[in-house]
Amino acid sequence: MRAETRATFLRQGGRVALRRVAASDQEEFVGLVEASRALHRPWIVVPRTPEEFRTYLSRFDQTLAEGFVICLPRSGAIVGFVNVNEIVRHPYQRGIIGYGAFASTVGLGYMTEGVSLLLDYGFKNLGLHRIEADIQPGNTASLNLVRRLKFHREGFSRGFICIDGKWMDHERWAITSDILAAQPPRSCSSSE
């Protein structure tokens, strides 16, 4: 078992757990990225070297961005990752997620459960009201994931995000805390 224990998990579901990405994940993460190159291209660019991983990790200041890995609870093995980027506080209380599976466990439903755990954590612990996802139109697996999690398509943006040196079109999807919880929206007063 890895050095991390269940106590380090922020959320645990039936098959996967969510925890913050750490410097100690470098070797495993970079190895998984290398084995998943065909899966990730052309959709996302993920750190492939130790230097790129350290730069990636430095983005997560727990104010504007947070990074997480999705793990198997017993072994601690990483099966995917999810980040909350561009966190904006009041009056928005929103963040944009980016996520990816790894080839060794793709298609097993781990990402759906892991991103669901992140939504729960994002709404309850990070205090977000809205979580967005920007997805390339041809990325069927990612589009199916957000549909399963009750995100709503809000629009289409041409040349929206530069990926690997090319401006790519993206669909914009979002979910709010009240949709996920199926309860009335929270007040947005400044006292919260």
C-alpha positions as CSV (number, residue, x, y, z in Angstrom):
1,M,0.0,0.0,0.0
2,R,1.2,3.5,-0.7
3,A,2.3,5.9,2.0
4,E,-1.1,7.6,1.8
5,T,-3.8,6.1,3.9
6,R,-7.6,6.4,3.8
7,A,-7.3,9.3,6.2
8,T,-5.8,11.4,3.4
9,F,-8.8,10.8,1.1
10,L,-11.1,13.8,0.9
11,R,-13.9,11.7,-0.4
12,Q,-14.4,7.9,-0.9
13,G,-17.0,6.3,-3.0
14,G,-17.8,2.6,-3.6
15,R,-14.8,2.0,-5.9
16,V,-12.6,5.1,-5.9
17,A,-11.4,7.8,-3.6
18,L,-10.4,11.4,-4.1
19,R,-7.3,13.1,-2.7
20,R,-5.0,16.0,-3.4
21,V,-2.2,15.4,-5.9
22,A,1.2,15.4,-4.2
23,A,4.9,15.6,-5.1
24,S,5.2,11.9,-4.2
25,D,2.8,11.1,-7.1
26,Q,5.4,12.2,-9.7
27,E,6.8,8.9,-10.8
28,E,3.4,7.1,-10.9
29,F,1.6,10.0,-12.6
30,V,4.3,10.6,-15.3
31,G,4.4,6.8,-16.0
32,L,0.7,6.7,-16.4
33,V,0.7,9.7,-18.7
34,E,3.4,8.0,-20.9
35,A,1.3,4.9,-21.2
36,S,-1.8,7.0,-22.0
37,R,-0.4,9.2,-24.7
38,A,-2.7,7.9,-27.4
39,L,-5.7,8.3,-25.1
40,H,-5.0,11.9,-24.2
41,R,-4.1,13.3,-27.7
42,P,-5.6,15.5,-29.1
43,W,-7.9,16.2,-26.2
44,I,-5.5,17.3,-23.4
45,V,-1.9,18.0,-22.7
46,V,-0.7,16.3,-19.4
47,P,2.7,16.6,-17.8
48,R,5.0,13.9,-19.3
49,T,8.3,14.6,-17.5
50,P,9.3,15.2,-13.9
51,E,9.9,18.9,-14.7
52,E,6.5,19.3,-16.3
53,F,4.9,17.5,-13.3
54,R,6.6,19.9,-10.9
55,T,5.3,22.9,-12.9
56,Y,1.8,21.3,-13.0
57,L,1.9,20.8,-9.2
58,S,2.9,24.4,-8.6
59,R,-0.3,25.7,-10.2
60,F,-2.4,24.3,-7.3
61,D,-2.2,27.1,-4.8
62,Q,-5.6,26.0,-3.2
63,T,-6.9,29.5,-3.9
64,L,-7.1,29.8,-7.7
65,A,-6.7,26.2,-8.5
66,E,-6.8,22.8,-6.8
67,G,-5.5,19.4,-8.1
68,F,-6.7,16.0,-7.2
69,V,-6.1,12.4,-8.2
70,I,-8.6,9.6,-8.3
71,C,-7.3,6.4,-6.6
72,L,-8.3,2.9,-5.8
73,P,-8.9,3.0,-2.0
74,R,-7.1,-0.2,-1.0
75,S,-3.9,0.1,-3.1
76,G,-3.8,3.9,-3.5
77,A,-3.1,3.3,-7.3
78,I,-4.0,6.4,-9.4
79,V,-6.7,5.8,-12.0
80,G,-7.3,9.4,-13.1
81,F,-7.0,13.1,-12.2
82,V,-9.3,16.1,-11.9
83,N,-8.4,19.7,-11.4
84,V,-10.5,22.7,-10.4
85,N,-9.0,25.7,-12.3
86,E,-9.7,29.4,-12.5
87,I,-11.6,29.5,-9.1
88,V,-13.4,32.8,-8.8
89,R,-15.0,33.8,-5.5
90,H,-18.0,36.0,-4.7
91,P,-20.1,36.8,-6.5
92,Y,-19.3,33.9,-8.9
93,Q,-18.3,31.1,-6.6
94,R,-17.2,29.0,-9.6
95,G,-14.4,26.9,-11.0
96,I,-13.6,25.1,-14.2
97,I,-12.7,21.4,-14.1
98,G,-10.3,19.5,-16.2
99,Y,-9.9,15.8,-15.9
100,G,-8.5,12.7,-17.5
101,A,-8.4,8.9,-17.2
102,F,-5.4,6.7,-17.7
103,A,-5.3,3.9,-20.3
104,S,-4.9,1.1,-17.8
105,T,-8.3,1.7,-16.3
106,V,-10.3,3.5,-18.9
107,G,-13.9,2.4,-19.5
108,L,-14.4,1.0,-15.9
109,G,-16.5,3.9,-14.6
110,Y,-13.8,5.2,-12.3
111,M,-13.8,8.7,-13.8
112,T,-17.6,9.1,-13.4
113,E,-17.4,8.2,-9.8
114,G,-14.3,10.2,-9.2
115,V,-15.6,13.4,-10.8
116,S,-18.8,12.9,-8.9
117,L,-16.8,12.9,-5.6
118,L,-15.0,16.1,-6.8
119,L,-18.4,17.8,-7.4
120,D,-19.5,16.9,-3.9
121,Y,-16.2,18.2,-2.5
122,G,-16.3,21.3,-4.7
123,F,-19.8,22.3,-3.6
124,K,-19.6,21.3,0.0
125,N,-16.0,22.0,1.0
126,L,-14.7,24.6,-1.5
127,G,-18.0,26.5,-1.3
128,L,-18.5,26.6,-5.1
129,H,-21.9,27.2,-6.5
130,R,-21.1,26.5,-10.1
131,I,-18.6,24.0,-11.8
132,E,-17.9,24.3,-15.5
133,A,-16.3,21.9,-18.0
134,D,-15.0,22.9,-21.5
135,I,-14.9,19.9,-23.8
136,Q,-13.9,19.5,-27.5
137,P,-16.9,18.4,-29.5
138,G,-15.2,15.1,-30.7
139,N,-14.4,14.0,-27.2
140,T,-17.3,11.6,-26.8
141,A,-16.1,9.9,-23.6
142,S,-15.8,13.3,-21.8
143,L,-19.1,14.5,-23.2
144,N,-20.8,11.3,-22.0
145,L,-19.2,11.7,-18.5
146,V,-20.6,15.2,-18.0
147,R,-24.0,14.1,-19.3
148,R,-24.1,11.3,-16.8
149,L,-23.3,13.8,-14.0
150,K,-26.2,16.1,-15.0
151,F,-24.1,18.9,-16.4
152,H,-26.0,21.1,-18.9
153,R,-24.6,22.3,-22.3
154,E,-24.5,26.0,-22.3
155,G,-22.8,26.9,-25.5
156,F,-20.1,26.4,-28.1
157,S,-17.0,28.5,-28.5
158,R,-14.8,28.5,-31.6
159,G,-11.0,28.6,-31.1
160,F,-11.6,28.7,-27.3
161,I,-8.6,26.9,-25.8
162,C,-5.0,26.5,-27.1
163,I,-4.1,22.8,-26.8
164,D,-0.7,21.7,-28.0
165,G,-0.2,24.9,-30.0
166,K,-3.6,24.8,-31.8
167,W,-6.8,26.8,-30.9
168,M,-9.5,24.2,-30.4
169,D,-13.3,24.6,-30.4
170,H,-15.0,23.6,-27.2
171,E,-18.5,23.0,-25.9
172,R,-19.2,24.7,-22.5
173,W,-21.0,22.6,-19.9
174,A,-21.9,23.5,-16.3
175,I,-23.6,22.2,-13.2
176,T,-24.7,24.2,-10.1
177,S,-24.9,23.0,-6.5
178,D,-28.7,23.1,-6.5
179,I,-28.9,20.8,-9.6
180,L,-26.6,18.3,-8.1
181,A,-28.4,18.3,-4.7
182,A,-31.9,18.6,-6.3
183,Q,-32.8,21.3,-3.8
184,P,-33.6,25.0,-4.0
185,P,-30.7,27.3,-4.8
186,R,-28.7,28.6,-1.9
187,S,-28.9,32.3,-1.2
188,C,-26.1,34.3,-2.9
189,S,-26.0,37.1,-0.3
190,S,-22.7,38.6,0.6
191,S,-22.9,37.2,4.1
192,E,-22.1,33.7,3.0
